[in-house]
Amino acid sequence: RCAHLTESMIGQEVTMMGWVQKSRNKGGLIFTDLRDRSGILQILFEEKDCGQEVFEKAARLRSEFVIAVSGIVQSRGKDINAELSTGSIELSARELRILSESETPPFPIEENTKTREELRLKYRFLDLRRPDLQARIMLRSKIAAEIRRFMTGEGFLEIETPTLIKSTPEGARDYLVPSRVHPGSMYALPQSPQLLKQLLMCSGYDRYFQLARCYRDEDLRADRQPEFTQVDMELSFVNADDVLAVNEKLLHTIFKEVLGVEVKLPIQRMTWREAMERYGSDKPDLRFGMELTDVSAVVKDCEFAVFAGALSA
């Protein structure tokens, strides 16, 4: 991949494939930025090296053309681009294949685009090429891989539970799916694998986990979507401290292996009652230290209706 080339590979012949980010024709030289999910690599087309036919083909390159280029890795000398991980090298092209041409994209394929969301979603396959979105998706994949590695090491079995189930009473509305083989009947999509994982515990699978897809037919909230993924687990023969310990170690491992951040263990714990008494919320943000203060004694003789009403309650 583009960003995997290093200075140690100077002089080697390689073949690279990807999307044209942009191409600049300087007359006798054509500079093309080749992009894939790893990053960007500069390609140099020089007619004396690649030949007239390849050079003329390179002159046709436009944004989002898909190409395959073979050439020699060489140093860029003093023309280093510090913003790129491959900024000290480039590929001196010898051969070029245009795998797919492209019309002019409806918006630039770049980070932090100001394009309207409706247009981005209409051309989602283009939107997902943007480096910032690709970085998030690759980060998610890395987290999922680390979760699986950790949970397997802790003796958990990854078991997929059904997603077409009988409707069960939970905290939100179910999404319903009509059954073709049972006319008039409906399947429900799971709000969580709760009953299914408890069935697994009864069956002797004492440690289960999965990256579970969950569905809840409810309005959007800041921390909830109609469809979401959760790390779901269930343990037998344990107490509350055992469950918390596994989750603490999981978080510690993810932050360390994925982000390089060391989370100090044990993580601070707080009971629900303490949180409500100190912060008035069961999910307080401890960064701000905005604790509640009892001022009843100070305002006990105040005639202000808000204070008087609160005291009388």
KANOR-V5381 format. One record per pair of residues at least 6 apart in sequence whose ideal C-beta (glycine too) atoms are under 6 Angstrom apart, sorted by the first residue. I is the first residue (numbers start at 1). GAP is how many residues later the second one is. D is the distance in whole Angstrom. If there is no record, write none. Layout:
i-><I/I>
gap-><GAP/GAP>
d-><D/D>
//
This chain:
i-><1/1/2/2/2/2/2/3/3/3/3/5/5/7/7/9/10/10/12/13/15/16/16/17/18/18/18/19/19/19/20/20/20/20/21/21/21/22/22/23/23/24/25/29/30/30/32/32/33/33/34/34/37/39/40/41/42/43/43/43/44/44/45/45/45/47/49/50/50/54/57/58/64/64/65/65/66/66/67/68/68/69/69/70/70/71/71/71/71/72/73/73/74/76/76/80/80/81/105/106/107/109/109/111/111/120/142/143/143/144/146/146/146/147/150/150/151/155/156/156/157/157/158/158/159/160/161/161/164/165/165/167/167/168/170/172/172/172/173/174/175/175/175/176/176/177/178/179/179/189/191/191/192/193/193/197/197/200/201/201/206/207/208/209/210/211/212/212/213/214/214/215/248/248/252/252/255/255/256/272/275/275/278/280/299>
gap-><35/37/32/34/36/37/39/35/36/82/83/68/81/81/82/64/63/65/61/59/55/18/53/51/16/17/18/16/45/47/12/41/43/45/12/14/19/11/41/9/38/7/34/17/15/28/11/29/7/9/7/9/97/46/44/45/48/26/48/50/46/48/10/13/48/8/43/43/44/42/39/38/38/41/36/37/33/34/31/29/31/24/27/24/25/20/21/22/23/20/16/18/18/12/14/7/8/6/21/17/8/20/21/20/21/7/116/111/115/67/108/111/112/84/100/103/58/52/51/53/48/51/51/52/49/50/32/35/23/23/25/7/21/27/21/19/44/46/44/14/14/40/42/10/12/10/8/6/8/26/23/25/22/19/39/11/37/8/33/35/30/28/26/24/22/18/18/20/16/14/16/12/17/19/11/13/6/8/6/10/7/9/13/12/8>
d-><5/4/6/5/5/5/4/4/3/5/6/6/6/6/6/5/5/6/5/6/4/6/5/5/5/5/4/5/6/6/6/5/6/4/4/4/6/5/6/4/4/5/6/6/4/5/4/6/5/6/5/5/5/6/6/5/4/5/5/5/5/5/6/4/5/4/6/5/6/5/5/6/4/5/6/5/4/4/6/4/6/5/6/6/4/5/5/4/5/5/6/6/5/6/5/5/5/4/6/6/4/5/6/5/4/4/5/6/6/6/6/5/6/6/6/5/5/5/4/5/6/6/6/6/5/6/4/4/4/6/6/5/4/6/5/6/4/5/4/4/4/5/5/4/6/4/6/5/6/4/6/5/5/5/5/6/4/5/6/5/4/6/5/4/5/6/6/4/6/6/6/5/6/5/5/6/4/5/6/6/5/6/5/5/4>
//
